[in-house]
Amino acid sequence: MAELREELKEKLIEQLSLEDVEASEIGDDDPLFGDGLGLDSIDALELIVLLEKDYGIKLKDPKEGKAIFESISVMADYISKHRTK
Amino acid sequence: MSDCFINGIASISAQPTTDPNTFLDEIIHYQESIFKAHDPNYKEYIKPAAMRRMSKSVKMGVTASSIALNNSGVEIPDAIITGTGMGCKQDSEKFLENILHNDEQFLTPTLFIQSTHNTVGGQIALGLGCKAYNVTYVQGSASFESSVMDAKLMLSEEPEKNILVGGIDEVAKNSTMLHKLDGQIKADPIDVINLLKSNTPGTVTSEGSTFMVLGANKVERSIAKIVDIETISRGGIEDVSIAITSLIARHNMKIDDLDAVVLGNNGDINFDLYYKNLQNSVFSETEQLCYKHLTGDYPVASGFGFWLGCKIFETNNAPDILKVNDITAKKYENILLYNQYLGKNHSIVLLQRC
């Protein structure tokens, strides 16, 4: 799981062009949206695509993302349970 | 038609041109036919959270517009009008590459949003919170001038407005290379400073952005008056000469009243004839200035000519690096800009010092 969390941090930085952020600066339980990493609604769409492309997880309802993208830990947990690739 | 004054201007180009205290004092020499803009510190003008999704053209446009607005003292313009020849090429290419690599699946929103021609105008508006008129003109090498013409029309109807007008074009990996394949860009690397003497087909290309704040009323910060502007979609060498003479005459002036001409010579032996004809005839007794051996050519490079005119008015000096004949004006009150690309989209602009 720790490996997946680190992988997700790297993917977030690359996919969302978080140029000034290091993977080590993202806490496992830091909120990704709002006061935490400060992601926005466009980032949420990027993350939905990332889930499908890299892990084979297709969210039927985009609103599900709100809970899944709460933090790196929550994301990693969801991916490990639902991934198809 | 009401008057039109440039009340603030800024330009980002392949040369260091954002420091208000210098005027081409330091020249960067390029040795290739495709080169990038000299980047200012974008972080001084754009918040990191906003900048992370911005391609080069958006960064250049937002920064140049920010400096121009600051120079003019206008915080929120009453209209934003942009011009671009090719738009946001970098993100367009990334978007198309993603389509190909992912078999038209998994397309992300950011690149799509950022790949349209009006992305820069939209990003400037978002950053300023400006919900006013926002239009982008795509008219080849007359894109910048088309934007200025729209602003002039708007000012003639609503003279109280302050209008942000600008142009942006960027270099991109694939589409810029296509212009090398079709011969628009010189085949071999070149010492760009000698571009105007190259005597070979094609030119060199780069990227940049110029923004101005225009108003109908002369204010303390006014730098220049745009006395007239005209574009000609297609025209022969003689047509251009006639158009320039007619434009000057419209304002009860003679060619002798021009203190300098800023010409868009780009070193393409096939199309510099348009300029050389003027240089050897109507402008033979006028100071002649060129700039594309410093900036390269790109669709809105002519915006740099506006910036040059304004800097010359401000400093009452034209740097030697621009001069292509032996005539030096005693003063700079009237400057004419002329530009064309591939014999198309000619633009003629008459600037007058404020």
Boltz contact constraints between the chains, C-beta under 6 A:
constraints:
  - contact:
      token1: [A, 17]
      token2: [B, 52]
      max_distance: 6.0
  - contact:
      token1: [A, 17]
      token2: [B, 53]
      max_distance: 6.0
  - contact:
      token1: [A, 19]
      token2: [B, 52]
      max_distance: 6.0
  - contact:
      token1: [A, 20]
      token2: [B, 48]
      max_distance: 6.0
  - contact:
      token1: [A, 38]
      token2: [B, 49]
      max_distance: 6.0
  - contact:
      token1: [A, 42]
      token2: [B, 109]
      max_distance: 6.0
  - contact:
      token1: [A, 42]
      token2: [B, 110]
      max_distance: 6.0
  - contact:
      token1: [A, 45]
      token2: [B, 109]
      max_distance: 6.0
  - contact:
      token1: [A, 46]
      token2: [B, 108]
      max_distance: 6.0
  - contact:
      token1: [A, 49]
      token2: [B, 106]
      max_distance: 6.0
  - contact:
      token1: [A, 49]
      token2: [B, 108]
      max_distance: 6.0
  - contact:
      token1: [A, 53]
      token2: [B, 106]
      max_distance: 6.0
